[in-house]
Amino acid sequence: MINGLVNTTKEKVPEIINKKLRPFTNGLATGDVRNATQEEIATHYFYVELSASAYCRDVIPGGKFDCKHCNPSLELIKTFSVNSTDSNAMILRGDQQKQIIVVFRGKVYRLIIDAIFNHVDYPLVKGTRVHNGFLQSYDAVRDDILQVLNDQVSQFPDYKVAVTGHSLGGSMAVLCAVDLFNTDSTRYGVDKLLLYTQGQPRVGDKPFAEYVFGTGISHQRLVNHQDIVPHLPPAFTDYLHNGEEFWITDEGIEVCPNGLETENCANSVSPFTIHIDHTNYMGVNTAFCLY
């Protein structure tokens, strides 16, 4: 692992991805926007595959970690499913990566159709509000996840804890990381927590985004081209993204490192967004399970 990055070899990333997503050779003119490194690209690919594997029902709830994008270096520890809230997650351990990983499954189409963007007070941080549906989805599996995660961290105290997810799974991953930090900032401090999301919708209001940014939790938020979901709920409803944005374009991956979303990166193409870009990240189909 290099500075919190997964030590994934270049050969792990398909050649087509290396060609399409290699860092720009020309400098960018916009403020602090920079180019993603090869190590960052490989790390994002690692978590994209993990999030894609969560869509396989043999994996969740089946408990069999065997699919096209299931990384054989990882051990599946436990899966979690609550049908009433369509909440699905799993915990894996990577001894090679020295990570304990929480992966949340997304819920692609319902997220697009169900445009009820109601805020509720976020109980852990006074004065902040989050999406009610996202919070309910996370709360349904929260206690069971923490029980297993605490046990794993006790057994492997030198391992980092990574939280990831695509679509709705990304929003649940944000809530999980913040919850872990608030629950036990010693066990789950910023030196231990990693947060990687793909196609994640906005989770909460500006005070919430500012709070998450202020914690110092390392959050890298991957957005594919004109993916519509990261633009939901709409910004005019007082929702705001936190996290360092990694935006996939035809030329490479731009990084907007501000910590809070700006008009750069994916917002530069809004409102010209499409759904199809939500279903394929870095050449990995993230809409359904592939075997």
N, C-alpha and C positions, 0 to 999 in steps of 0.2 A: 504494500500500500504506500502511495506517495502523497503526502499532504492530504490524507483522507480519501484519496482516489483509490478505486479498486485497481489492483495490479493485474490488469487484463492485457494480454498480448495483442499486438496488431492483428495477428492471424485469427483472433476470436471474432473480429468484426469482418463481415463479408466484404469482398473486394469492391463490389458495387457501392457499398456504403463509404468505403474509404475514398473512392473516386469522387463521389457526389458530395460528401460532407467534409472533405479535408479543409483545414483552415484556409482563409483567404491569403493570397500572396500580396495583395494590394492593401494598403492601410485604409482605415475607415475615417471619415471626416467628422463624424457626429460625436461630439463630446467625449464621454468616457467609454463609448461602445468599443468593444475589442473583438478579437477573433478567438474562437474556442481552440484549445490545444488538442493534440491527438490523444493525450491522456484523458482529458475531459470527455472527448467524443466516445472513447472506449468505455469509460465509466457510465455514461448515459446509456449506451447500448446494453450494458450489463443489466441495468435496472429496467429498461424498456422490455427486455426479454422476460424478466421476472414478472412485471405487471401483465404482460401478455399471457403468461402461463396461468395466472389467476383466473382467467376466463374459462379454463378447462374444468368441467364438472367432475372428471375423474380425479382432478387435483383438489378442488374445493367443491363439494364437501367430501369427495371420494377418498382423499388421503393418499393417493398414488401419484408421486412426483415423477411422471413419465410422459413427456410430450415433446413436441418439436423444439420448444423454447425452454424446456426444463433443464437447467444447468446441472450436470452430473456431479459437480464439485460441492453442491449444497445438499444438506440433509433437512428433509421436511420434519418439523417437530410437532406441529399441531395445526389443524384447520378450525375455522369458526364460521358458523352460518346461522342467521336468523331470518326465516322466510318472511315474517311480517313486515320487516323493514328492508328486505333484500340486502342485508348486510353480510358480506363475505370477506374473509381475511385468512391469512396463514402466517405462521412464524417458521422461519428456516434458520439454520446455522451454517455458516461457511467457515470451516477451520482454516482453509487456505487463505481466505480473505480476512479472517479474524473479525467477523461480523455476525451479529444476530440481527436478522432482517424481518421486519413486519411488512407484509404486502397486502394491500386492500384491492379488491376487485371493483372495477367500474360498473356503471349502469348506463350505457351510452344513450340509447334511444329515448328512454323515459326521461332522462335529464333534459333532452332537447324539447320534448313535447310538454312536460310538466313545468310550465313557466310560472310557478308560484314562488316568488322570490321574497318570502316574508322573513324579516329579521326577528330574532329573539335575543334577549339579554344573554350574554355569555357568562355563565356562573363563576368561572375561574378568574376573570379579569373585569373588575368593576368599570363601567362606562364604555364597554365594548359590546357589539352585537354581531351575531353570526346567522347564517342561513339555517332555519329551523330544521329543514329536511336533512341537511348534512349532519347536523348535530344529533338528531334522532338516530340516523344510520350508524354513527360512531358509537353513541351511548349503548346501543343494543348489544355490542360485542366488547365493550370497553373493559368490564370487570374480568371477563374470562381471559382476554388478551394480557392484561396486566399481571394476572396470576402466573401465567406460563412464562411471560417475559421476565418477571422478577426472579423466577427460579433459574432461568437460563443465565441471567446476568450474575446471579450469585455463584453459579458454577464456572462461569467464564468472565471474571471481572475485568480482564484486560481487553475484552472485545468491544468494538464500537457497536452502537445500535443504529441501524439504518431503517428508515421508514419510507415506503414508496407506494405508488399507485397511479393508475391511469384514470382520467375522467372523474367520476364521483369518487373513485378510489384515491385520487390525488387530494381531494378536499378532505376526505377522512384521514389521510396521512398527515395533513397539516394539523388537524385537530388532535390527532394522536401525539404528535411531536410536542405540541404546546402543553398537552395534558401531562406527558411524561416529565417535562421540564418543571412544571408547577407541582407535580406530585412529589418529586424527589430530585432536586437540582444537584445533589451530590452524585447520586447514581446515574442520573440522566442529565448531566451538565452539558454545556456547549462543546466541551472537549470530547464528549462521548457520542453526541447525537448527529446523525446525518439525515437529511431530508431531500429526496429526489421525487419530483412529480412530473407527469406527462399529460398534456391536454387537460390540465386541472381548471375547473371553474373558480371564480372568485368565491372566497369563503365567508368574508365578513366585511364590516365597514372600515372606514379609514382608521379610526382609533385601534381597531383590532389588528389591521395590517401593520400599523406603526408599532404596536406592542410586540408582535411576533418579530419584526425586524430588530427591535430594541433588545430582544433576548440574546441576540447573537447566534441563534441556531443557524447552522449552515443549511440553507435552502436553495437548491437549484431547480428551477422551473422550466421544463422543456416544452416548447410550443412549435408545432409543425405548420409551416407556411401560413395558410389562411384558415386554420382550424377555428370553427365558430365557438367551441365550448369555452376556451379561455376568455372569451368576451362576454360570458354569461356568469351571473346575472349582469345586466347592463350597468355600466359605470354611473349612469344617471340615477340609478336606484341606491346610490351611496355605497356601493361595493367597491373594494380596491384590492388589488393583488399585492402581496409581499413576495420577496424572494428574488434571487438573481436570475434574470430571464435568459434562457438559451433558445434562440429563435432559428429554426431550420429554414433555410432559403435554398434556391437553386444553386447558389454559389458556395454555400458553406453554412457555418453556424455563427451568427452574431451573438455576442454576449452583452446584455445591458445590466451592468453590475450595481445599479443604484440601490437595490434593496426594496424599493417601492416602484410600482410600474410608472412609466412615463409615456410620452408620445412616440418614443423610439420603438424599435423592434416590432413585435406583432401589432402593436397599436397603430403603426404607420400604414397598415393596409385596412384598418377598420373604417367603414362598416362592410367592406367587401370580403366577407367571410363565407366559407362553405363547410358543409358537414363532412364531405369525403376525406378531407385532410385530418379528420379526427380519428380515422380508422386505420391509419398506416403511419407508424413512427419509425424512422430509420430503416425502412424496408421490412419492418415487422408488423404483421396484421394484428391490430389491437382491438378489432371488433368482435372476433369470435375465436374459439380455440382451434388450433391447427395441430394435427398429429403427424 
